[in-house]
Amino acid sequence: MKPKVFIHTNDKQIVGALVSEYSMRRNSKHADAFDVRLIRTEDYPFLRAREGQEYLRDGVTRPWHYDDLQSFTPLRFMPPELMGYSGQAVVVDPDVFAVGDVYELLTRDMQGAAVMCRQRSGSKQKRGFMASSVMLLDSAKLTHWKVEQQFNEMFEMKRDYALWICLQYEAPGSVKLFENEWNDFDRLTPETKLIHNTKRKTQPWKTGLPVDFMPPEKPSGLAPLGWVNRVRRRVFGDYTFLGHYKPHPDPKQEQFFFGLLRECLERGIVTEEMIRDEMRENHVRHDALEVLERTPPLAA
């Protein structure tokens, strides 16, 4: 079985996911040696079945929304099942794009680890939380990953989303670190291997759109902000007063994404009609075609 790259996504991030898939092949010298597959929320009815129900996150409850920007995140635990619990795989968010050769990561010696990833940044790094947005997986060591069952445990208050997504339920010593360049948080340098536009509010293809994700409501840390977000949501609605997506502070990252999207358009991976449809759905910024016109071609 070939090693696989999995990109998990929902409809709101499908353009990003298609660009991510293209980048994995484009920037690898071994593109024929691995497969790339999308994991889409629409193929997993258990995600929609919990619409509007309260689940446990950061020690508090909040409603699950199937159409939230990041409703795909539980599916990052799906690859071992899809691999038949055999072989190595890489799983990435749909806002992660290959700058280097992902095959180097896919074929890496994991030195006995079940998972390799990087740490979260900021306060979550200090708490030992891991960034599961890019993971190298040894599927044979992850037979305990049962996504539908564990997803439902969040609604039974047996599993906290924040702990699950940060790999806090994994056995000690089973998770090891790879270099941060394999999941570079909004940083594009000559060393970057996989760039992750992880700051949702500045994703380059969303600029100007109304925010459609719910911010944290954790009562610790910035306690007043969490409390304000919780009250705002309950009184005014999920996304009221959250403003709009902002331009990315690094123009090079916008150019990189739109350079990849331009090549996808030229190769028929996406079409102008699809981009216009995504603009109407507020999934892609409304000036995307104008940005494409002024974006210079990427280097070969």
N, C-alpha and C positions, 0 to 999 in steps of 0.2 A: 504493500500500500504506500502510495506517495504521501509525504508529509503535506499538511494542509494549512493554509491561512484562512481563518474564519473572521468575517466582519459582521458584527451583529448590528441590526438597525431597525428602524420603523419608517413609516412613510414620510415623516417630517424630515428625516435625515437621509433619504434615499439617494439624493444627488451626491452628498458627501460620500456615501458608501460606494457608489459606482466609481467616483474619482479615486477613492482609496484602493479599490480593487484594481483599477487600471495602473495606479502608481506602483503597486506591488510587482506587477509583471514588467512594467516599463523599466524599472530601475534595478532589475536583477539580471545577472549574467547567466542565471540558471532557471529562467522562467518556465522551461519545459519540465523541470524536475519536481515541481510542486503544483498543487491545485489551490485555487482561491474560491471560496464559497461564501455567499451571503446567508446569514441567519436572520429571517424576517419575523417580526412580531405577528404578522397576519397568519403565519403557519402554526401558531401555538395558541389555540383557543382558550387555554387556561388563563392567559393574561387578560383577555377581555372579560372573562367570566367574573372577575373580581371588581369590575368597574364600580367606583364609588364607595367601596368597602374600606374600613379603617384598617391600617396595618401599622406595625411597630417600626419606628425609625428614630434613631438617636434617643431612645428611651421615652419618646412620646408617640402618639398616634396621629396619623393624617390620612386623608382619603387617597386611594389608588386611582389614577387616571390613565386609562389605556392610551389616550391621545397626548399625554405629556411628552415633552421633547425627549426625555430619557427613559421612556417606558421599556426600551429594549435591554436595559442593563442586566436584569436577571439572566438573560440569554448568554451572557459571557461565560456562564458555567456549563453550557450545553455541549461544547466540542467533545469532551470525553465520551459522552453517550453516542454522538454522531460518528465517532471514530471506532465504535465498538470496544471502547476501553483498551485500545491498542495503538501504539505509535505516538510520535511527537506532533504537536500542533501549536500554532500561534493564533491567539485571538486578540482582536483589536476593536476599539470603538470606531464608529463611522467618521469621526473627525481626526483620524490618524492617517498620515500619508507617508509613503516610503520616499526617503531621500537617498538612503543607501540600499544595500542588497539584503532583503529580508531572509534570503536563503542562508546567510551566515548565522542568523539567529535560529532558524528552523532546524539546522543540523548541529547545533551546539551540544557539547558534552554537558549534561545537566548535573553531573557529579552526584548522582543519587537523589537529587531533589525531585519533588512532585511538581513544583511550580517555581518558575523564575520570573521576577518582575522587579520593579523599583519601589522605593518608599514614596508615600505621599509627602507633600511639602507642608511647611508651616507647623501649626500646633498638632496636626494629625501625625506628622512625622515623629514628633516627640513622644506620641502615645504608641508608636510602633505600628501604625496603620500602613498597609500596603496599597499600591496603586494597581488595581486589577484591570485597568483600562487597556493595558498591553501585557499579555502573559505568554510565556513559553510553558507548555504543558506536557508532562509525561502521562498519557491517558491511562496506562496500566496501573498507575499509582493513585488514580482518582476515581475508583469505583464507588466511593461514597458520595460522589456528586450526583444527586437525583433532583433535577431542577424543578419539576412540577411539584413534587412533594415538599421540597424546601421552600419554594415560593409560597405555597399554601400555609406553611408554618408561620410566616410573618403575620398572617391574618388570625392565627390561633394564639398570637402573642408568645410563641415559643422561639422565634428567631427574629433578631433585630437586623433590619436591612443594612444599617451602617456597619455593623460588625461583619455581616456576611460579605458585603461588597469589598471590605478591606481585609478579607482573608483571616479574620480573627478566630474563626472556628477551625482552622487547619491545625494539624498536629505540630507541636514544636519541632523545629528542625526540618520540616518538609518544604518550607519556602525559603529560597535563596535569592540573592540579589544579582541582577545584571546591571550593566552601566546605564546611567541615566540617559545616555544618547539614544537608547532603544525606546525611550518614551519621553522625548524632550518636550517639556511643558512650555508651549508658546515661545520656543527659543529655536532659532534657525542659525546654525553655525556650520563651519566646515566639518565638524565632528558629528553633527546630527545624523542619525540613522533613520529614525522614525519621528516625524514631528507631530505633536499632538496639540491641536487648537483646543485646549482643555478649558479655557475661560469662556464659558458659554456666551457671555454677553458681548464678546468681541470676535465671534467666529466670522471669518471674512465673507462668507456667502449669505450672512443674515443681516448685515448692516441696514439699519433703518426700519426693520420690521418690529412689530410689537412683541415684547418678551412673552414667551409661552412656556416657561418652566417655573416651578415653584421654588423659592429660596429656602434655605434651612430654617427650621423652627426649634432647634435644640435649645433647651433652657439654660445650659451652662455656656461658658466661653463668653461671647458677646450676648449676655443674657437679655438686656433690653431689646436688642435688635431681633432676637429670636421671638420674644414675646410680642413685639410689634408686628412681625410677619404673621404670627399665628392669629392675632386679633384681626389684622387687615383681611386675611383670607376668609375668616369666619363671618365677618361683617359685610365685606364688600365683594367677595368673590376671589377665585384662585389667582387671577393674574392682574387684577385691578391695581393701578398706581405703580406698576413695576417698570413702566417706561418702555424704551426701545433699545434694540441692539445697537452697539456703538461700533465705529470703525476700529479695526485692529491697529494697535499702536505701532506695529512694525510693517511698513509697506511691502517689505520683501516677502512676508508671509502671505499677504493678499495676492501679490504677483505670482507666487509659487502655486497657490491653489488655482487661480484663474488660468495660469499657464497650463496646468494639467487639465482643467475643464475644457480649455480651448482644443487641446489635442483629442479629448474624448468626443467633442463635437465634430471635429474633422474626421474621426474614424467611425462615426455613427454609434458610439457607445451611449451617448445621449443625443437627443435631437433638439432643435430649436423649439419645436412644438412642446416637448416635455419641459424645457426650461420655462416657457411661457405658462404652462399649466402649473408648475411649481411656484411661479411668481404669484399667480392668481390665488393659490392656496396659502400664501404667506409662508412658504417653506424656503423660498429663495428671494433674496433682495430684488426689488423692483427695477433696479438699474443694471441687472446682471449682464444683459446683452451689451450695454454701453461699456461696462467694465471690460468685457471680453474683447471688444474692438480696440481698446487702448492698451491691452496687455501684450507686452512683447513675447515672442516665442521663447520657450525654455531652451537652454543648451541641451544638446544631444546627450 
